[in-house]
Amino acid sequence: MDDIDYPAFRRLDLNLLVAFDALLREGGVSRAAARLCVGQPAMSHALARLRELFQDDILYREGAGMQPTARALALAPRIRRLLAEAQAVTSSVNDFDPARVAGDFRLALTDPLEALLLPGLVARIRARAPGLGLSVRPIPASRQLEYLDAGKVNLAVGHFPDVREVHEAQLLFGAGFCCIFNPALLDMPSPIGLADLVRHPHIHTSYTGDAPGLTDRLLADAGLQRHVVAQAASPLAIPFVVKQSPLLAVVPDLVARLFVAHADLAIEPLAVAGMELPISCVTHRRDRGDPLAGFVADQVAQAAAALFGEAAAGNPR
């Protein structure tokens, strides 16, 4: 069938197929009525409508009982399959079992978040859904929502200041900021304030592209401007640069977690009001009813909570 005759379908009461199945399984009107918890007159009326629909007796009386016609016997397995499929479709969400899932789920993560979140996330997925594969796509942070909108990834985790109404964003945590430098090359006060940041040149990297970041906006609000002399494509290069050059780097503290092995570097928190980067898990609204997307998003949230503590807010927006 290439197309559905919708007007004809609207005239068809699909509950009649349920009555048909009960009538043939029970072999009579009274028992079928009891099976469906309806009165006998209602079931007799359903049988009359079935006879009209299929132009066949469906059941005929023989002795003390009723027997199915040849046409009813031919229709029975097809109608049974239709009802079983309808039941499977309408109960698929409730029947979702991660342990039986097989396939591939695509995520967009920045390099630092991949290094931090993926170990715990993979461990959780392997324990709960061993047949599910995770695939992290190398997508620039500024284009992750574009890929999500196009269906090229199923979920994105990061800082997304421009989510739209088609996105379901759950705040995972708020990342503070740290200042990283080599204390053998630079002398910085403690604590470090905004004014201290402009006294030395910077190496910079951005999660969101070339636009001014949170640090630059806060400096501008205070009438200050830093001098960026190097820009790195990835924050993972920063510790190796500042080891050899008297530069400052301002990075989210989640990135600084990756640098703890660099014991010769100073990693100082910036206690500046407003310096917090919201990190969210974002899915697309088209997947709101997809139990697999919801399951993976929940595993991401729990993996993030294990690393960074509970989210400040967990409601989608």
Salt bridges, closest charged atoms under 4 A:
ASP13 OD2 - ARG49 NH1 3.42
ASP21 OD2 - ARG25 NE 3.57
ASP21 OD2 - ARG80 NH1 2.55
GLU26 OE2 - ARG35 NH1 2.44
ASP104 OD2 - ARG137 NH2 3.99
GLU146 OE2 - ARG143 NH2 2.62
ASP149 OD2 - ARG164 NH1 2.96
ASP149 OD1 - HIS167 NE2 2.70
ASP149 OD1 - HIS284 NE2 3.75
GLU168 OE2 - ARG288 NH2 2.49
ASP196 OD1 - ARG199 NH1 2.24
ASP216 OD1 - ARG226 NE 2.92
ASP264 OD1 - LYS243 NZ 2.76
